[in-house]
Amino acid sequence: MNTRQQNSTADNVKTGENDSDTRSHTNKVNERRFLSSNFRQSGNNIGEAKPIFTSMVTDRQTDESILHRDLDKRLDKPFSYSTVHDEPKPTYNDVPVPESWFVVHILRPPEGYRMTLTTFVVSLTDETTEKTIANHIFASNKMRSVHAEYCNEDAIAKCKTRSFMKFHIRLFKTSERTVSVEVQRRSGCCLAFKEEYQALLQVFKGDSIPQFPMRKKLDLANLKCLEKDLIPIPEGAIEESLELSLKYLSSDMYDAKLLALEDLIASTDTESDIAPKACHLILNNYIDILMIVLELICKFDNIDDEDDDSFERDHCLALTLLRNISIKSSTEEKFISLTSKDTLLHSLLRDINMAAKFPWNACLATKCLSIICVNSTEALEKVTKCAESVRWALENAKVIGEKCFHSLEVEAKQALQIMKTL
């Protein structure tokens, strides 16, 4: 092959490479345009463009009515306790429930291990031993209704509060006469962690286990000095808030739904001045909000993944909102009609049965079931038909509460007392 032919061959190779690079570049541009188009379209149903990768996408819906169009149809399912056992769904009755924290052996911290700043030291005495330290921590978690898993071998407790703030408590033997209690935040609100840390600190530095502070409603009528400074709520502000919440509840963005539920919970809180009006508007003008909430409560999936709190969190927010609305509107006909459905009663009973795994949800479900049965004759008749099973579920929840979760104990006892009087 002469020099001219070699040059020609080399040019052809370069041309082929250039063509390949051009095609690759074109494909990448088209791919970016396609993703950009999807990015813009993903936000159309909530009024603005939002990247779909910033949140876990749930059911993709284009019409908010699709989220609850089949709810009434599904609520026709007969309510009976046998249905709970016939379905291939676990009730978590076999989940071990801790009655104490029995620490086998407290290890010394590994060489070079740096403890967190939220660590305090407890001196060992004749009355304060390694056993009593563990007992005090267990009692504090129980009284403050902190759900915890206790590891006896490693002397570590993995804790989670009702606001889903997670923290670890670990014991270290730092000397012959002292034990270090390391309290480490793993995830969640820093302020919530501060409360739990200070509560544990007070257990050993103070004389009692601190309870959650009771909120007192501010009586604005008696604050005459502030009459000129008080700014009334603008006309239509509550309606605008509910409309926005409904929009985000109907979106396909998981985080948007959570934010909407949290906003609705704040608006319907029993200590809020706007709660009566907000609950009335939800039942009469924004009934779709309640329908979506009932849909979330009746939904049952994503519970097998130990690292995924989505099921527990969704149910917690939905049950909290239902509890708030029921406290303010339990005697209204619309509320009684919607909450007397078989599937909702079945779902509340299912949540009570899962008290060992999700105690706070069981506490909320117990409260909702009690309020519904007091005000709804139809619901009471359905519960009465399987009174033995309902009583067993509440008794089981009470036992679990007595062992390790104070709030559940209180609600279960009140529910059992209400069931006896009905």
C-alpha positions in Angstrom: 0.0 0.0 0.0 1.5 3.4 -1.0 1.5 6.5 1.1 -1.5 8.0 -0.6 -3.7 4.9 0.1 -2.5 4.9 3.7 -3.5 8.5 4.2 -6.9 7.9 2.6 -7.5 4.9 4.9 -6.5 7.0 7.9 -8.9 9.8 6.9 -11.7 7.4 6.5 -11.1 6.0 10.0 -11.1 9.6 11.5 -14.2 10.4 9.6 -15.9 7.3 11.0 -14.8 8.2 14.5 -16.1 11.8 14.0 -19.4 10.5 12.7 -19.7 8.2 15.8 -18.9 11.1 18.1 -21.5 13.2 16.4 -24.1 10.6 16.7 -23.3 10.0 20.4 -23.4 13.7 21.0 -26.8 14.0 19.2 -28.2 11.1 21.3 -27.1 12.8 24.5 -28.7 16.1 23.5 -31.9 14.3 22.6 -31.8 12.4 25.9 -31.3 15.6 27.8 -34.2 17.2 25.9 -36.4 14.2 26.8 -35.5 14.4 30.5 -36.1 18.1 30.5 -39.5 17.6 28.9 -40.4 15.1 31.6 -39.0 17.4 34.3 -41.3 20.2 33.2 -44.4 17.9 32.8 -43.9 16.3 36.2 -44.8 19.5 38.0 -47.9 20.4 35.9 -50.4 18.9 38.3 -49.1 20.8 41.3 -48.7 24.2 39.7 -44.9 24.3 39.3 -42.0 22.3 37.9 -40.4 20.0 40.4 -37.6 17.5 39.7 -39.0 14.0 40.0 -35.8 12.7 41.5 -36.0 14.9 44.7 -38.8 12.8 46.1 -40.0 9.2 45.9 -42.8 9.1 43.3 -45.8 7.1 44.4 -48.9 6.4 42.2 -48.7 8.6 39.2 -52.0 10.3 38.8 -53.2 13.1 36.5 -56.6 13.6 38.1 -57.0 14.0 41.8 -60.3 12.2 41.7 -58.5 8.9 40.7 -57.0 8.8 44.2 -60.3 8.1 45.8 -62.7 7.1 43.1 -62.9 3.5 44.3 -62.9 4.2 48.0 -66.7 3.8 48.5 -66.6 0.5 46.5 -63.8 -0.9 48.7 -65.6 0.3 51.9 -68.4 -2.2 51.3 -66.3 -5.1 52.6 -67.9 -6.8 55.6 -66.3 -6.0 58.9 -65.4 -9.1 60.9 -62.4 -10.1 62.9 -62.1 -13.4 61.0 -61.3 -11.3 57.9 -58.1 -10.1 59.6 -56.8 -13.7 60.1 -58.0 -15.0 56.7 -56.0 -12.5 54.8 -52.2 -13.3 54.3 -51.1 -10.2 56.2 -49.1 -10.3 59.4 -50.5 -8.7 62.6 -47.1 -8.7 64.4 -48.5 -10.3 67.5 -45.3 -12.4 67.7 -43.0 -9.3 67.8 -41.1 -9.5 71.1 -42.1 -6.8 73.6 -39.4 -5.7 76.0 -40.3 -5.6 79.7 -36.9 -4.3 80.9 -33.4 -3.7 79.7 -31.1 -6.4 81.1 -27.6 -5.5 80.2 -25.3 -8.5 80.2 -22.0 -6.7 80.2 -21.0 -3.1 79.6 -17.8 -2.9 77.5 -15.1 -0.3 77.5 -15.0 2.1 74.5 -12.7 1.0 71.7 -9.3 2.6 71.5 -9.5 5.9 69.7 -13.3 6.0 69.9 -14.6 9.6 70.3 -17.9 9.9 72.2 -20.4 12.5 71.1 -20.8 15.7 73.0 -24.2 14.6 74.2 -22.5 12.1 76.6 -22.8 12.2 80.4 -21.1 10.2 83.2 -22.9 8.4 86.0 -21.0 7.5 89.1 -21.5 3.9 90.4 -22.5 3.6 94.1 -24.2 1.1 96.3 -27.6 2.3 95.0 -26.6 3.2 91.4 -25.4 0.1 89.6 -25.1 -0.9 86.0 -28.5 -2.6 86.3 -30.3 0.4 87.8 -28.8 2.7 85.1 -30.4 0.5 82.4 -33.7 0.3 84.4 -33.8 4.1 84.7 -33.3 4.5 80.9 -36.0 1.9 80.1 -38.4 3.6 82.5 -37.8 7.0 81.0 -38.5 5.7 77.4 -41.6 4.0 78.6 -43.1 7.0 80.4 -42.2 9.3 77.5 -43.6 6.8 75.0 -40.4 6.3 73.1 -40.3 3.1 71.0 -37.0 1.3 71.5 -35.2 -1.9 70.6 -32.8 -3.0 73.4 -29.7 -5.0 72.7 -28.5 -6.7 75.9 -25.1 -7.9 74.6 -23.9 -4.5 73.2 -25.6 -2.4 75.8 -27.3 -0.2 73.1 -30.9 1.0 72.8 -32.1 2.1 69.4 -34.9 4.6 70.0 -37.6 6.3 67.9 -40.0 9.1 69.0 -43.5 9.7 67.8 -42.1 12.4 65.5 -39.8 9.8 64.0 -36.6 11.3 65.5 -34.2 8.4 65.9 -31.4 8.2 68.4 -29.2 5.6 70.1 -28.4 5.2 73.8 -25.2 3.3 74.5 -23.5 2.5 77.8 -19.7 2.4 78.2 -17.6 1.4 81.2 -15.1 4.3 81.4 -13.7 3.4 84.7 -14.2 1.0 87.6 -16.6 3.5 89.3 -18.2 5.3 86.3 -20.4 4.5 83.4 -20.7 6.8 80.4 -24.1 7.2 78.8 -23.7 8.2 75.1 -26.9 9.7 73.5 -26.4 10.0 69.8 -28.9 11.5 67.3 -29.2 9.4 64.2 -31.9 11.3 62.2 -34.7 13.7 62.7 -35.3 17.1 64.4 -32.5 18.5 66.5 -34.9 20.2 68.9 -36.7 16.9 69.5 -33.4 15.3 70.2 -32.5 18.0 72.7 -35.7 17.3 74.6 -34.9 13.6 74.8 -31.3 14.2 75.8 -32.3 16.6 78.6 -35.0 14.2 79.8 -32.4 11.4 80.1 -30.0 13.8 81.8 -32.6 14.8 84.3 -33.4 11.2 85.2 -29.9 10.8 86.6 -29.4 14.4 87.8 -32.9 15.1 89.0 -35.5 13.3 91.0 -38.1 12.3 88.5 -38.8 11.4 84.8 -39.8 14.6 83.0 -43.1 14.4 81.0 -43.9 16.1 77.8 -44.8 19.7 78.5 -48.6 20.3 78.5 -49.5 23.1 76.1 -51.9 25.7 77.4 -54.2 27.5 75.0 -53.6 31.2 75.0 -56.7 33.1 76.0 -56.5 36.1 73.8 -59.7 37.6 75.2 -58.0 38.2 78.5 -55.0 39.9 77.0 -56.4 43.4 77.0 -52.9 44.9 76.6 -52.6 43.3 73.2 -56.0 44.1 71.7 -54.5 46.8 69.4 -51.6 44.6 68.3 -53.6 41.4 67.5 -53.8 40.8 63.8 -57.0 38.8 62.8 -56.8 36.0 60.3 -57.4 37.4 56.8 -60.8 36.5 55.2 -60.5 33.3 53.1 -57.0 32.4 54.5 -58.2 29.0 55.9 -59.9 28.2 52.6 -56.8 29.0 50.6 -54.7 26.8 52.9 -57.1 23.9 52.5 -57.1 24.2 48.7 -53.4 24.2 48.6 -53.2 21.2 50.9 -55.7 19.3 48.7 -53.6 20.1 45.6 -50.5 18.7 47.2 -52.3 15.7 48.7 -53.4 14.9 45.1 -49.9 15.2 43.6 -47.6 12.2 42.8 -44.8 13.6 45.0 -44.4 11.7 48.2 -42.8 14.6 50.1 -45.5 17.0 48.9 -48.1 14.7 50.5 -46.3 14.5 53.8 -46.0 18.3 53.9 -49.7 18.7 53.1 -50.6 16.2 55.9 -48.4 18.0 58.4 -50.0 21.3 57.5 -53.5 19.9 57.9 -52.6 18.4 61.3 -51.4 21.9 62.5 -54.6 23.5 61.2 -56.9 21.0 62.9 -54.9 20.7 66.2 -57.2 20.7 69.2 -55.2 23.6 70.7 -55.5 25.7 67.5 -58.0 28.6 67.3 -58.8 27.8 63.7 -59.4 24.1 64.3 -63.2 24.2 64.6 -63.6 26.2 61.3 -60.9 24.1 59.5 -62.6 20.8 60.5 -66.0 22.2 59.5 -64.7 23.3 56.1 -63.0 19.9 55.5 -66.3 18.1 56.1 -68.5 20.4 54.1 -66.4 22.1 51.4 -63.2 19.9 51.1 -64.5 16.4 51.7 -61.9 15.1 49.3 -59.3 15.7 52.0 -61.0 13.3 54.4 -61.5 10.8 51.6 -57.8 10.7 50.8 -56.9 10.4 54.5 -59.2 7.4 54.8 -57.6 5.9 51.7 -54.2 6.2 53.4 -55.4 4.6 56.6 -56.9 1.7 54.7 -53.8 1.2 52.6 -51.6 -1.7 53.7 -48.2 -2.2 52.1 -44.4 -1.5 52.4 -44.2 -2.9 55.9 -41.6 -5.6 55.4 -38.6 -3.3 54.9 -37.1 -2.7 58.3 -35.3 0.4 57.1 -38.4 2.0 55.4 -40.6 4.0 57.7 -43.0 5.1 54.9 -45.8 2.9 56.0 -45.6 3.8 59.6 -45.1 7.5 58.9 -48.0 7.7 56.4 -50.4 5.9 58.8 -49.2 8.1 61.7 -49.9 11.3 59.9 -53.3 10.1 58.5 -54.4 8.7 61.9 -53.3 11.9 63.6 -55.4 14.0 61.2 -58.4 11.7 61.6 -58.1 12.0 65.4 -58.0 15.8 65.2 -61.1 15.9 63.0 -63.0 13.3 65.1 -62.4 15.3 68.3 -64.0 18.5 66.7 -66.5 16.9 64.4 -67.4 13.5 65.7 -71.1 14.3 66.0 -71.6 15.6 62.4 -73.6 13.4 60.1 -71.1 13.4 57.3 -68.3 12.3 59.6 -70.4 9.5 61.2 -71.4 8.3 57.7 -67.9 8.1 56.4 -66.2 6.6 59.5 -68.8 3.9 60.0 -67.6 2.0 56.9 -66.4 -1.6 57.3 -63.0 -1.2 55.8 -62.1 1.8 58.0 -63.1 -0.1 61.2 -61.1 -3.1 59.9 -58.1 -1.0 59.3 -58.2 0.6 62.7 -58.4 -2.8 64.3 -55.5 -4.0 62.2 -53.4 -1.0 63.5 -54.3 -1.9 67.0 -53.2 -5.5 66.4 -49.8 -4.2 65.3 -49.2 -2.4 68.6 -46.0 -4.4 69.2 -44.4 -3.0 66.1 -46.1 0.3 65.7 -47.2 1.4 69.2 -47.9 5.0 68.4 -50.1 4.2 65.4 -52.0 1.7 67.6 -52.5 4.5 70.2 -54.0 6.8 67.6 -56.1 4.0 66.1 -57.5 3.2 69.5 -58.4 6.8 70.1 -60.2 7.1 66.8 -62.1 3.8 67.3 -63.3 4.9 70.7 -64.6 8.3 69.4 -66.3 6.6 66.4 -68.1 4.0 68.4 -69.3 6.6 71.0 -71.0 8.7 68.2 -72.0 6.1 65.6 -74.7 3.6 66.3 -73.9 1.8 63.0 -70.2 1.5 63.9 -71.0 0.3 67.4 -73.3 -2.4 66.1 -70.5 -3.7 63.8 -68.0 -3.7 66.6 -70.4 -5.4 68.9 -70.8 -8.3 66.5 -67.1 -9.1 67.1 -66.8 -7.7 70.6 -64.7 -10.6 71.8 -62.0 -10.0 69.1 -62.1 -6.2 69.7 -61.7 -6.7 73.4 -58.8 -9.1 72.9 -57.0 -6.6 70.6 -57.5 -3.8 73.2 -56.4 -6.0 76.1 -53.3 -7.0 74.1 -52.6 -3.3 73.4 -53.0 -2.5 77.1 -50.5 -5.2 78.1 -48.0 -3.9 75.5 -48.5 -0.4 76.8 -48.0 -1.5 80.4 -44.7 -3.1 79.5 -43.1 -0.3 77.4 -45.4 2.4 76.0 -47.3 4.6 78.5 -49.5 6.5 76.0 -50.8 3.2 74.5 -51.6 1.9 78.0 -53.7 5.1 78.7 -55.6 5.0 75.5 -56.3 1.2 75.6 -57.6 1.4 79.2 -59.9 4.3 78.2 -61.1 2.4 75.2 -61.9 -0.7 77.2 -63.8 1.4 79.7 -65.8 3.0 76.9 -66.6 -0.4 75.4 -68.0 -1.6 78.7 -70.3 1.4 79.1 -71.7 1.2 75.5 
